[in-house]
Amino acid sequence: MLIGEVVTLSQTVTFPEGTTPDFTLTYALPDGLTADAVATLTSFGSGGSLTSSNGLTAGDFTATVVSGIDPATGEPADLLVLDFGTVVNQGDNVSDLGDQLTVTLEFSPADVAENTAGTALPVSATVSADGVATTSVPATPLQVVAPELLLSLSGDKTVVDGGDRVEYVATVTHSGAATGPAYDLVLSDLLGEGKLQLEVGSVIVEDDAGNALPVGSFEVLKGNNAGDTQVVVSVPSYPLTPGTPIVVKYAVVVSDAVVLDDVLSNTATLAYDSAPGAGGRAADPAPSASWQVTQPTQANVAPLVLSTSAPESPGGKVLIGEVVTLTQKVTFPEGTTP
């Protein structure tokens, strides 16, 4: 079970033909299930074959959680109690659906600290009736599973100057500790302080073999539309199997505002949770990964070059009245030199 997931259990009881007095079904819920768990009578015989002294019929009986004593253990527990009173099964000498009732339980693992991957949350049932020994139905083994994702970010450059293009690769994978799928993934990169300018239209989403993901399995929310300055990609679900890595590629151009010794860092973050839509446990903390580029190049000042108007002047010496020319070349890195 995933945190926030709705789990449904069904149980069928077959009655002997005749009368079963004081028939009660009691479900004991472990700590760690949501308090809004319910049990509903979804079928009750057919054609009036079963009757209840409490006047119950299919669909009109719902039990909610109460505190009480588990009949099977004698210990305090959260219970769902369905009291049918006396049940009469009209004799027809035919064993069919008319002899049965079905109860459906719905509940969710609660988003509490104790519910971690591997936590067992067994739900047990006890059947009791007047004159019949109380019977405990074997507990249904339920276990919490949880997603755990990893995020990496790399770039094709570490040293830049103004106008350089940097290509980034953000990769999402399941960790070795993951036991369940992830939902509502949102990968975002806000691209720092503005000296890394998004190349609009450069965002692509693919697998680690370079194959584009199927249409509808993701959406580029920001990055490919005119005026976008950030990258935001959503993926509704990411199954544990086969768990092929999700790769998001995008490019930036280094602004001409970059100066000597600038360190330009951008950070990608990945939000996700354990159930689709509303609910579920959000990743906390959300995975993040960063990449840095630097501008280490300073203006290059070349040595002075001397030339004279009289070619016959001896090296390094000049004549009276001669015109002397000194030339110096300065090479600037692309960007800003204040």
Secondary structure, 3 states (H helix, E strand, C coil): CECCCCEEEEEEEECCCEEEEEEEEEEEECCCECCCCEEEEEEECCCCCEEECCCCCCCCCEEECEEEECCCCCCEEEEEEEEEEEEEECCCCCCCHHHEEEEEEEECECCCCCCCCCCECCEEEEEEECCEEEEEEEEECCECECCCEEEEEEECCCECCCCCEEEEEEEEEECCCCCCCEEEEEEEECCCCCCEEECCCCCEEEECCCCECCCCCCEEEECCCCCCCCEEEEEEEECCCCCCCEEEEEEEEECCCCCCCEEEEEEEEEEEECCCCCCCCECCCCCEEEEEEEECCCCEECCCEEEECCCCCCCCCCCCCCCEEEECCEECCCCCCC
